[in-house]
Amino acid sequence: MTQTLQIGDVTIAGRVLMAPMTGVTDLPFRQLASRLGAAYVATEMVASAEFARGRPDVVRRAAVGAGLPLTVIQLVGRDPDAMAQGARMAEAAGADIVDLNFGCPAKEVTGIASGSALMRTPELADRIMGAVVQATTRPVTVKMRLGWDETSRNAADVARSAEALGVKAVTIHGRTRQQFYTGRADWDAVGDVKAAVAIPVIVNGDIITAEEAREALERSGADGLMLGRGVYGRPWLAAHLERALQDGTRLQEPDRDERCAIVLEHMQASLAFYGSGLGLKMFRKHLGWYVEQAPWPADPLERRAAKSVLCRLDDPADVATGLAALWSVSLGSLTLPGNSAVEKGTQVAETVG
């Protein structure tokens, strides 16, 4: 029986969530991950002030696609009124859950007193949470870090305030902002937050394998877990970990044909969403991760060299043919993106392979 996670009036069909990640969880990625079985995939971080002003690139990050089982829009900002307006717009756009970013460690975000910088200004964080909860009928959640640094681990205090203000769940990345992504996530410290509140707590950080998923849940006592960088090049990971947690099924990575089909599907979706030129450019980071994460060729230096070649190609047909050659896959019935003939990719296939 599938274990669920309840956040306000929203029932999530599983306990393995995918984090909002700028430049990663755009609509094509979310649609693919959902089709592969992910129960929860959040949008990229959406700047509330620019969202409210209708800046095209920011609005695109919040794009809601048909067929997604769940839409989670994450907002970032420091102005309570702008965040409230962003929440109203997110609800109007079809958000099931509105998530607030109190965790991003990037300097361009903390430098304007947003993201994890809000852990240093809990009074402002309270005003933002209160304004957003009042502005939307949708459940509001917060993603945060343990604190700004080792001397100010205040996640439990912020979580208590969040619960009192009507926030329905919190996600805790088990590092401080000053750690960025160094060291190991402290899952035990997430347990302190879990002990402090009655709302669901989700543990995040350094969870890639089924063993790590089980250990993170056990040590934190969390109600669910959130995947971040572990999904790079593996959009199926959430569904696989969900299955492993439910019945102990050993993870089965996609074989060559399945993986190639997933990559081509992702590329086609990116081309359709962004247009042919921008679509391939936006897809290249994903392509690089797909190549890096695959077990073929066995030598990582060969994979790195192939990645360099593939990510410089300007024709989707060349990418498809070159990838198929690298993984010894026959394109066969796989749909070739773009308008170029398969034959055009022959030289590329020989270069990559």
Wavefront OBJ file of the C-alpha trace (Angstrom):
o trace
v 0.000 0.000 0.000
v 1.358 3.413 -1.002
v 2.285 5.635 1.925
v 1.072 9.196 1.497
v 2.025 12.574 2.884
v -0.668 15.063 3.882
v 0.097 18.777 3.504
v -2.958 20.807 4.374
v -5.730 19.640 2.089
v -3.282 18.120 -0.414
v -2.515 14.404 -0.330
v 0.836 13.537 -1.900
v 0.955 10.002 -3.257
v 4.299 9.168 -1.687
v 6.984 10.392 0.672
v 9.800 11.096 -1.809
v 9.709 14.672 -3.098
v 11.853 16.512 -5.651
v 13.245 19.881 -4.606
v 12.748 23.112 -6.531
v 16.012 23.749 -8.403
v 16.763 26.763 -10.567
v 17.779 25.746 -14.059
v 16.688 22.163 -13.444
v 13.018 21.722 -12.530
v 11.510 23.578 -15.460
v 8.239 22.382 -16.960
v 9.792 19.819 -19.361
v 11.713 18.229 -16.490
v 8.692 18.225 -14.167
v 6.486 16.615 -16.798
v 9.069 13.917 -17.488
v 9.741 13.172 -13.814
v 6.003 12.995 -13.152
v 5.475 10.617 -16.057
v 8.244 8.442 -14.637
v 6.393 8.269 -11.322
v 7.483 11.227 -9.174
v 4.654 12.292 -6.859
v 5.945 15.818 -6.182
v 8.205 18.042 -8.284
v 8.373 21.765 -7.503
v 8.999 24.607 -9.949
v 12.210 26.481 -10.211
v 12.613 29.290 -7.685
v 10.331 32.161 -8.742
v 11.237 35.715 -7.702
v 7.994 37.120 -6.338
v 8.567 40.769 -7.275
v 9.466 39.964 -10.895
v 6.622 37.434 -11.046
v 4.167 40.131 -9.985
v 5.532 42.470 -12.664
v 5.086 39.759 -15.295
v 8.741 39.426 -16.327
v 8.534 36.766 -19.073
v 11.445 34.573 -17.966
v 10.178 34.497 -14.382
v 6.603 33.738 -15.417
v 7.963 30.890 -17.539
v 9.596 29.346 -14.456
v 6.173 29.085 -12.833
v 4.601 27.529 -15.916
v 1.874 25.050 -15.022
v 1.535 22.096 -17.363
v -1.507 20.009 -18.127
v -1.399 16.495 -16.813
v 0.822 17.114 -13.817
v -0.629 15.391 -10.739
v 0.562 18.204 -8.493
v 1.808 21.764 -9.000
v 4.104 23.318 -6.406
v 5.305 26.865 -7.084
v 8.210 28.111 -4.991
v 8.538 31.830 -4.305
v 11.626 33.731 -3.177
v 11.854 37.317 -1.979
v 12.163 39.596 1.025
v 9.135 41.874 0.707
v 6.013 40.535 2.473
v 3.617 42.377 0.152
v 5.354 41.170 -3.006
v 5.466 37.629 -1.650
v 1.757 37.818 -0.854
v 1.009 39.022 -4.376
v 3.189 36.234 -5.754
v 1.183 33.717 -3.738
v -2.097 35.062 -5.129
v -0.716 34.813 -8.645
v 0.599 31.306 -7.984
v -2.836 30.183 -6.827
v -4.469 31.799 -9.863
v -1.955 29.984 -12.082
v -3.031 26.653 -10.628
v -0.645 26.001 -7.757
v -1.722 23.249 -5.371
v 0.976 24.259 -2.870
v 2.895 27.525 -2.442
v 6.426 26.976 -1.134
v 8.631 29.714 0.341
v 12.387 29.707 -0.178
v 14.254 30.378 3.065
v 17.095 28.072 2.106
v 18.909 29.125 -1.083
v 22.584 29.779 -0.198
v 23.568 31.496 -3.465
v 25.270 34.850 -2.953
v 23.074 36.587 -5.508
v 20.053 35.568 -3.415
v 21.399 36.054 0.112
v 22.997 39.306 -0.997
v 19.539 40.821 -1.366
v 18.399 39.460 2.009
v 16.426 36.586 0.511
v 16.692 32.808 0.621
v 18.707 31.523 3.567
v 19.525 35.099 4.606
v 16.013 35.159 6.096
v 17.275 32.742 8.760
v 19.199 35.746 10.126
v 16.067 37.914 10.242
v 13.368 35.720 11.788
v 11.058 38.683 12.387
v 11.011 39.408 8.651
v 10.598 35.708 7.929
v 7.532 35.720 10.205
v 6.048 38.704 8.384
v 6.547 36.982 5.025
v 4.991 33.730 6.197
v 2.056 35.508 7.765
v 1.404 37.625 4.666
v 1.546 34.647 2.314
v -0.685 32.439 4.462
v -3.280 35.208 4.527
v -3.013 35.799 0.778
v -3.819 32.301 -0.477
v -6.221 29.484 0.201
v -3.569 26.962 -0.814
v -1.318 25.219 1.724
v 1.896 27.152 2.332
v 5.172 25.352 3.001
v 8.688 26.570 3.769
v 12.049 25.163 2.692
v 14.931 26.254 4.914
v 18.382 25.363 6.187
v 19.454 24.557 9.742
v 20.429 28.187 10.166
v 22.859 30.760 8.847
v 25.947 29.270 10.508
v 26.965 26.937 13.319
v 26.418 29.627 15.955
v 22.822 30.250 14.879
v 21.074 26.963 14.151
v 17.552 28.316 14.540
v 15.559 26.066 12.207
v 13.463 24.698 15.082
v 12.510 28.226 16.161
v 11.615 29.277 12.611
v 9.584 26.089 12.199
v 7.640 26.788 15.417
v 6.788 30.261 14.141
v 5.813 28.807 10.777
v 3.419 26.364 12.403
v 1.876 29.093 14.550
v 1.341 31.279 11.486
v -0.458 28.552 9.545
v 2.323 27.028 7.445
v 1.427 23.389 6.725
v 4.872 21.752 6.347
v 8.581 22.552 6.448
v 11.525 21.066 4.575
v 14.931 21.193 6.256
v 18.194 20.909 4.365
v 20.605 19.494 6.926
v 23.293 22.142 6.459
v 23.741 25.776 7.439
v 23.976 28.413 4.775
v 27.685 28.893 5.418
v 28.317 25.233 4.638
v 26.788 25.644 1.175
v 27.123 22.006 -0.011
v 30.285 21.007 1.824
v 30.516 18.292 4.458
v 27.580 15.993 5.109
v 23.956 16.874 5.756
v 23.097 16.546 9.463
v 19.975 14.391 9.465
v 20.018 14.142 13.272
v 19.672 17.922 13.529
v 16.562 17.727 11.352
v 15.175 15.513 14.105
v 15.333 18.494 16.475
v 12.978 20.355 14.133
v 10.680 17.353 13.922
v 10.489 17.256 17.719
v 9.579 20.944 17.827
v 6.468 20.929 15.630
v 3.416 18.841 14.812
v 3.247 19.735 11.095
v 5.027 17.469 8.590
v 8.807 17.817 8.410
v 10.693 16.771 5.286
v 14.417 15.942 5.404
v 16.698 17.085 2.580
v 20.377 16.741 1.765
v 22.724 13.980 0.532
v 19.977 11.462 -0.239
v 20.632 9.462 -3.387
v 20.455 5.754 -2.558
v 17.731 3.667 -0.928
v 20.027 3.095 2.040
v 20.534 6.833 2.489
v 16.789 7.420 2.175
v 16.031 4.924 4.941
v 18.784 6.270 7.182
v 17.732 9.898 6.685
v 14.140 9.080 7.618
v 15.196 7.008 10.618
v 17.686 9.499 12.031
v 15.488 12.556 11.460
v 12.104 11.010 12.211
v 10.885 13.048 9.250
v 7.573 12.432 7.517
v 9.116 12.504 4.055
v 12.330 13.211 2.202
v 13.332 15.575 -0.578
v 15.826 14.908 -3.350
v 18.029 17.619 -4.793
v 21.197 17.194 -6.818
v 20.786 13.408 -6.856
v 18.172 13.693 -9.622
v 20.622 15.295 -12.061
v 20.496 12.989 -15.070
v 18.160 10.609 -13.190
v 14.585 11.963 -13.344
v 13.329 8.481 -12.424
v 15.086 8.495 -9.028
v 12.139 9.684 -6.919
v 9.881 6.918 -8.190
v 12.597 4.307 -7.673
v 13.303 5.395 -4.104
v 9.587 5.482 -3.366
v 9.282 1.868 -4.461
v 12.344 0.862 -2.455
v 10.939 2.442 0.712
v 7.575 0.772 0.216
v 8.553 -2.813 -0.470
v 12.329 -3.049 -0.540
v 12.462 -3.481 -4.316
v 16.029 -3.139 -5.547
v 16.454 -0.118 -7.783
v 16.546 -1.003 -11.458
v 18.283 1.672 -13.509
v 16.970 2.124 -17.068
v 18.805 0.064 -19.676
v 20.399 1.600 -22.768
v 17.233 1.708 -24.860
v 15.069 3.041 -22.033
v 17.608 5.673 -21.060
v 18.058 6.853 -24.631
v 14.289 7.126 -25.073
v 14.029 9.195 -21.867
v 16.775 11.577 -23.009
v 15.176 12.081 -26.419
v 11.764 12.633 -24.841
v 13.286 15.250 -22.548
v 15.052 16.991 -25.426
v 11.903 17.070 -27.533
v 9.934 18.554 -24.639
v 12.565 21.246 -24.136
v 12.505 22.132 -27.842
v 8.713 22.349 -27.781
v 8.620 24.482 -24.641
v 11.411 26.975 -25.356
v 11.654 26.848 -29.142
v 14.339 25.114 -31.182
v 17.305 27.384 -30.442
v 16.793 28.101 -26.761
v 15.367 24.644 -26.161
v 18.597 22.865 -27.053
v 20.641 25.381 -25.091
v 18.496 24.843 -21.988
v 18.701 21.083 -22.428
v 22.492 20.856 -22.623
v 23.043 20.784 -18.877
v 20.633 17.865 -18.620
v 22.340 16.121 -21.524
v 25.667 16.435 -19.745
v 24.226 14.906 -16.594
v 22.617 12.045 -18.516
v 25.969 11.185 -20.068
v 27.878 11.527 -16.787
v 25.422 9.358 -14.842
v 25.211 6.546 -17.378
v 27.431 3.477 -16.827
v 28.480 3.433 -20.499
v 31.280 3.779 -21.407
v 32.741 2.378 -18.207
v 35.650 4.813 -18.248
v 34.534 8.190 -16.821
v 37.154 9.940 -18.920
v 35.471 8.604 -22.051
v 32.100 9.815 -20.770
v 33.545 13.237 -20.091
v 34.989 13.440 -23.599
v 31.685 12.344 -25.136
v 29.812 14.911 -23.046
v 32.103 17.640 -24.375
v 31.342 16.644 -27.976
v 27.590 16.179 -27.543
v 27.053 19.426 -25.646
v 28.610 21.456 -28.438
v 26.264 20.170 -31.140
v 23.728 22.594 -32.616
v 21.352 20.141 -34.276
v 19.035 17.922 -32.189
v 19.322 15.172 -34.793
v 23.078 15.121 -34.340
v 22.614 14.893 -30.584
v 20.231 11.959 -30.942
v 22.453 10.069 -33.350
v 25.610 10.748 -31.376
v 24.016 9.643 -28.112
v 22.713 6.456 -29.718
v 26.214 5.694 -30.975
v 27.744 6.337 -27.564
v 25.345 3.930 -25.878
v 25.246 1.418 -28.756
v 21.530 1.930 -29.254
v 19.627 1.624 -32.511
v 17.329 4.589 -32.908
v 14.868 2.237 -34.612
v 11.384 3.335 -33.668
v 12.621 6.112 -31.382
v 11.394 9.481 -32.633
v 14.237 11.617 -33.913
v 13.804 15.275 -32.869
v 14.222 18.065 -35.344
v 13.950 17.962 -39.105
v 17.390 16.624 -40.005
v 17.781 13.193 -41.529
v 19.309 10.419 -39.485
v 22.093 10.191 -42.044
v 23.233 13.683 -41.135
v 24.316 12.403 -37.757
v 26.612 9.693 -39.112
v 29.824 11.676 -38.789
v 28.839 12.846 -35.324
v 28.106 9.268 -34.294
v 31.545 8.211 -35.444
v 33.152 11.096 -33.530
v 31.337 10.388 -30.280
v 31.453 6.603 -30.491
l 1 2 3 4 5 6 7 8 9 10 11 12 13 14 15 16 17 18 19 20 21 22 23 24 25 26 27 28 29 30 31 32 33 34 35 36 37 38 39 40 41 42 43 44 45 46 47 48 49 50 51 52 53 54 55 56 57 58 59 60 61 62 63 64 65 66 67 68 69 70 71 72 73 74 75 76 77 78 79 80 81 82 83 84 85 86 87 88 89 90 91 92 93 94 95 96 97 98 99 100 101 102 103 104 105 106 107 108 109 110 111 112 113 114 115 116 117 118 119 120 121 122 123 124 125 126 127 128 129 130 131 132 133 134 135 136 137 138 139 140 141 142 143 144 145 146 147 148 149 150 151 152 153 154 155 156 157 158 159 160 161 162 163 164 165 166 167 168 169 170 171 172 173 174 175 176 177 178 179 180 181 182 183 184 185 186 187 188 189 190 191 192 193 194 195 196 197 198 199 200 201 202 203 204 205 206 207 208 209 210 211 212 213 214 215 216 217 218 219 220 221 222 223 224 225 226 227 228 229 230 231 232 233 234 235 236 237 238 239 240 241 242 243 244 245 246 247 248 249 250 251 252 253 254 255 256 257 258 259 260 261 262 263 264 265 266 267 268 269 270 271 272 273 274 275 276 277 278 279 280 281 282 283 284 285 286 287 288 289 290 291 292 293 294 295 296 297 298 299 300 301 302 303 304 305 306 307 308 309 310 311 312 313 314 315 316 317 318 319 320 321 322 323 324 325 326 327 328 329 330 331 332 333 334 335 336 337 338 339 340 341 342 343 344 345 346 347 348 349 350 351 352 353
